[in-house]
Amino acid sequence: MTAAPEAGLMACPECDRLHVDLPLRAGEKARCVRCGTVILHSPYWRPDQMLALVMAALIAFVLANACPILELRVQGSISRATLPDAILALWREDRQLVAALVFATGLLAPLADLLIMTALLAAVLAGRRPAYFAPLLRLIQRVRPWGMIEVLMLGVLVSLIKLSHLAQVVPGVALWAFIALTVLLAAVLSYDPRWLWQLPAGRKGAA
């Protein structure tokens, strides 16, 4: 295949093999011819559609952390807890390492990912590429492996099953928000932010 005159070069992140940077259609992936690593993934979503998903995920994130995950009713006594409450309880029980891991993977990393995506998408839709654009693209690649909302969601569901034998468990608003957040984050994480760098400056809402 012949490269277009304006085409640049892309390096494989694993083996550093250089490839000609050719346009991709929606949903297509560019793989390294040497090691098979995905170099770039052209998303199905347009930046404006992805920004709407990110905003919805941020709303779900706020609800998931501000509202009780569940309500326990035992012999007339009722107790409620949010995720931040659970992290604080772990810290006070001298489980600082576990508390720090839950905070980093369940709160900090997902929030950082969503905020960075918001900034990147907003810049693209505004038709500009500010000075912070490239650093944020590098930062989001480092942050994403630390986000583990789906693991946290699985842990919550397992806990609900175990607690149901000991007390009456009433799912809270945060539980449904966590389910929505898990689905929305899966869609957001499927979007390769490196694709935003491929969009020409000043091209709004391009796919």
Backbone torsions as a table, in degrees:
resi	resn	phi	psi	omega
1	MET	NA	134.2	-179.4
2	THR	-87.7	139.9	-179.5
3	ALA	-82.6	144.8	174.3
4	ALA	-68.5	150.8	-177.0
5	PRO	-57.9	-33.1	-177.5
6	GLU	-86.7	-2.4	-177.1
7	ALA	-68.2	141.8	177.7
8	GLY	-101.6	-157.4	-179.8
9	LEU	-123.4	147.0	175.1
10	MET	-122.9	139.8	177.5
11	ALA	-102.6	138.2	176.4
12	CYS	-67.5	131.5	-178.6
13	PRO	-69.0	-15.1	-178.0
14	GLU	-97.6	-49.7	-173.8
15	CYS	-114.9	-1.5	177.0
16	ASP	68.0	15.0	175.5
17	ARG	-67.3	134.0	-179.4
18	LEU	-86.8	138.6	178.7
19	HIS	-131.1	152.4	175.7
20	VAL	-72.6	131.0	-179.0
21	ASP	-84.7	97.1	180.0
22	LEU	-105.8	154.0	-179.9
23	PRO	-62.0	143.2	177.4
24	LEU	-113.9	146.4	173.1
25	ARG	-82.7	164.4	-178.2
26	ALA	-56.8	127.5	178.5
27	GLY	89.9	-9.6	-179.0
28	GLU	-78.4	153.4	177.3
29	LYS	-122.8	141.4	173.9
30	ALA	-102.5	121.1	-178.5
31	ARG	-112.2	150.0	177.2
32	CYS	-67.9	133.1	-179.1
33	VAL	-74.1	-16.3	-178.7
34	ARG	-91.6	-49.6	-173.9
35	CYS	-115.9	-7.3	176.8
36	GLY	82.6	3.5	179.0
37	THR	-66.2	140.3	175.9
38	VAL	-71.8	117.8	-179.6
39	ILE	-85.9	-40.5	-178.4
40	LEU	-152.8	143.1	179.5
41	HIS	-125.2	116.1	178.6
42	SER	-77.9	118.9	-174.4
43	PRO	-75.7	157.9	173.0
44	TYR	-76.7	-28.9	-173.2
45	TRP	-85.8	141.6	170.2
46	ARG	-78.5	157.4	180.0
47	PRO	-56.1	-37.3	179.6
48	ASP	-68.6	-35.4	176.6
49	GLN	-68.3	-40.7	179.8
50	MET	-66.7	-36.2	178.3
51	LEU	-63.2	-37.9	176.7
52	ALA	-63.4	-40.2	177.4
53	LEU	-65.0	-41.5	179.7
54	VAL	-63.6	-41.2	178.0
55	MET	-63.1	-41.6	177.9
56	ALA	-63.8	-39.7	178.6
57	ALA	-65.2	-37.7	178.2
58	LEU	-65.3	-39.6	177.2
59	ILE	-63.5	-44.7	178.3
60	ALA	-63.3	-36.2	179.5
61	PHE	-63.2	-44.6	179.8
62	VAL	-62.7	-45.6	179.4
63	LEU	-63.6	-40.0	-177.4
64	ALA	-65.1	-27.8	-177.0
65	ASN	-103.5	-15.0	-179.2
66	ALA	-96.5	-23.4	-176.4
67	CYS	-104.1	158.9	178.0
68	PRO	-65.5	139.8	177.1
69	ILE	-73.8	-40.7	179.8
70	LEU	-154.7	168.5	178.4
71	GLU	-126.4	125.2	179.6
72	LEU	-103.0	129.4	178.8
73	ARG	-120.8	112.7	-179.0
74	VAL	-131.2	115.7	176.5
75	GLN	50.0	46.6	177.2
76	GLY	85.0	-13.0	178.7
77	SER	-93.8	138.6	-176.8
78	ILE	-119.7	131.0	176.4
79	SER	-130.4	140.1	179.1
80	ARG	-127.1	153.3	179.7
81	ALA	-151.3	140.4	173.3
82	THR	-99.9	171.0	178.3
83	LEU	-62.3	-45.2	175.4
84	PRO	-58.6	-36.1	176.7
85	ASP	-62.0	-41.7	-179.7
86	ALA	-64.9	-38.6	178.3
87	ILE	-65.7	-42.6	177.8
88	LEU	-63.5	-38.8	178.5
89	ALA	-63.7	-41.3	177.0
90	LEU	-62.3	-40.4	-179.6
91	TRP	-64.6	-42.9	-177.9
92	ARG	-70.0	-23.1	179.1
93	GLU	-89.4	20.5	178.7
94	ASP	61.4	33.6	173.2
95	ARG	-114.9	56.8	-174.4
96	GLN	-62.4	-37.5	-178.5
97	LEU	-64.7	-45.2	178.9
98	VAL	-63.9	-42.3	179.4
99	ALA	-61.4	-42.3	-179.9
100	ALA	-65.7	-39.4	179.7
101	LEU	-66.5	-42.8	178.5
102	VAL	-64.2	-41.3	179.3
103	PHE	-63.4	-44.2	-176.3
104	ALA	-69.7	-43.2	-174.3
105	THR	-88.3	-27.0	-176.6
106	GLY	-100.0	-20.0	-177.7
107	LEU	-121.3	-60.2	-170.7
108	LEU	-66.2	-51.1	-176.1
109	ALA	-64.9	-47.9	178.0
110	PRO	-61.6	-40.2	179.8
111	LEU	-65.4	-43.7	178.3
112	ALA	-61.1	-41.8	178.8
113	ASP	-59.3	-47.6	-177.6
114	LEU	-66.6	-39.7	-179.9
115	LEU	-68.9	-39.6	178.3
116	ILE	-65.6	-43.3	178.0
117	MET	-61.5	-38.3	177.9
118	THR	-60.6	-45.9	-179.4
119	ALA	-64.4	-43.0	-178.8
120	LEU	-65.8	-47.1	-178.2
121	LEU	-66.6	-38.8	178.6
122	ALA	-62.6	-39.5	178.8
123	ALA	-65.3	-42.3	179.7
124	VAL	-63.9	-45.0	-178.5
125	LEU	-69.2	-24.0	176.3
126	ALA	-81.6	-5.3	177.6
127	GLY	75.1	31.8	180.0
128	ARG	-141.6	163.6	177.9
129	ARG	-130.6	87.0	-175.5
130	PRO	-69.2	174.8	-175.9
131	ALA	-62.8	-28.6	-177.3
132	TYR	-82.5	-3.0	-172.9
133	PHE	-62.0	-55.0	-178.4
134	ALA	-63.3	-45.0	177.0
135	PRO	-59.2	-37.9	179.4
136	LEU	-68.6	-36.3	176.6
137	LEU	-62.1	-40.9	177.9
138	ARG	-68.6	-39.4	-177.9
139	LEU	-65.3	-41.4	-176.9
140	ILE	-66.4	-29.0	176.6
141	GLN	-67.6	-29.7	178.3
142	ARG	-81.6	-31.7	-175.5
143	VAL	-77.6	-39.3	-170.6
144	ARG	-56.1	-40.6	180.0
145	PRO	-62.3	-17.6	-177.1
146	TRP	-88.0	-14.7	-179.9
147	GLY	-77.5	121.9	-176.3
148	MET	-135.7	50.0	179.3
149	ILE	-60.6	-37.5	-177.6
150	GLU	-65.9	-34.4	176.8
151	VAL	-68.2	-41.6	177.6
152	LEU	-62.8	-41.2	178.8
153	MET	-62.4	-40.9	178.1
154	LEU	-63.6	-41.2	178.0
155	GLY	-63.1	-39.3	178.2
156	VAL	-63.8	-43.4	-179.3
157	LEU	-65.0	-40.4	177.8
158	VAL	-63.5	-42.2	178.8
159	SER	-62.8	-39.6	178.7
160	LEU	-60.5	-42.4	-179.7
161	ILE	-63.6	-42.7	-178.9
162	LYS	-69.3	-40.0	-177.8
163	LEU	-72.2	-22.5	-177.6
164	SER	-64.1	-20.4	178.3
165	HIS	-84.1	-15.6	-175.2
166	LEU	-106.2	-26.5	-176.6
167	ALA	-155.1	169.1	174.9
168	GLN	-80.1	120.8	-176.0
169	VAL	-107.6	123.3	177.5
170	VAL	-113.4	113.9	179.7
171	PRO	-59.5	136.9	179.2
172	GLY	-95.0	177.8	179.8
173	VAL	-59.7	-37.9	-176.5
174	ALA	-63.4	-31.0	179.8
175	LEU	-63.1	-46.5	178.7
176	TRP	-67.8	-34.0	177.4
177	ALA	-66.6	-37.7	177.6
178	PHE	-64.8	-39.1	178.3
179	ILE	-63.3	-45.7	177.9
180	ALA	-63.2	-40.6	-179.9
181	LEU	-63.8	-39.9	179.1
182	THR	-61.2	-43.6	179.6
183	VAL	-66.9	-45.4	-178.6
184	LEU	-65.7	-39.8	178.9
185	LEU	-65.5	-34.7	177.1
186	ALA	-60.6	-40.1	177.9
187	ALA	-68.5	-42.1	-179.3
188	VAL	-65.6	-42.1	-177.7
189	LEU	-71.3	-18.1	176.9
190	SER	-75.0	-13.2	-179.5
191	TYR	-87.2	120.5	179.8
192	ASP	-80.6	109.7	-176.7
193	PRO	-64.0	-20.9	178.1
194	ARG	-62.2	-23.3	179.0
195	TRP	-63.7	-28.4	179.9
196	LEU	-63.0	-29.3	179.1
197	TRP	-70.5	-25.9	-178.9
198	GLN	-76.0	-19.9	-178.1
199	LEU	-73.1	131.3	179.1
200	PRO	-61.7	142.3	177.8
201	ALA	-61.9	134.1	179.5
202	GLY	91.7	-2.2	179.3
203	ARG	-95.4	106.4	-173.7
204	LYS	-89.3	137.9	173.6
205	GLY	65.4	20.8	-179.9
206	ALA	-74.6	156.3	179.4
207	ALA	-104.8	NA	NA
